[in-house]
Amino acid sequence: MQDLASLPAFNIYALCAVVLCLNMLGLWGYSGGVRGKSKRTPNPEDVTTVSKGHEVNSEDSPEMQRVLRAHRNALANIMPFLVLGLLYVIYGATAQMAWIFFGGFTVMRLGHTFAYLAGKQPWRTICFALGGLITLGLMIQVARLAVARMM
């Protein structure tokens, strides 16, 4: 098998994976900032250390709930995509198809994150649906290639 790092499709995949992981890490960091502004913490032990002056309250503010939903949505969509994307590269994705699938999905996920946090419809739904269709297309490509290899 050819060295993955020498494949143009793998380099596109790696770049998009980094951007998608930064998206998830950004949401994680943003959730901490939003929680800090609310002066609430769900953990009693935090009041004496990292959250001095905060009240212990297990209910999140509406803004915090929105950030957590955006983060869960990103995790639920990005992780399967990364697995499928790596399989697609291993099966021999071309650079052009990698840009279409990986670049398209990455742009849609970033758009979804920003639209979700800003409460912008119909953009959130459009980005989610297009990202889902790209993932479905990638799933079909991987399954088609896997079946072809078994024949």
PyMOL commands that set and color helices and strands:
alter all, ss='L'
color gray80, all
select helices_A, chain A and resi 4-6+8-38+44-48+62-90+95-118+123-150
alter helices_A, ss='H'
color red, helices_A
select strands_A, chain A and resi 40-41+55-56
alter strands_A, ss='S'
color yellow, strands_A
deselect
rebuild
show_as cartoon
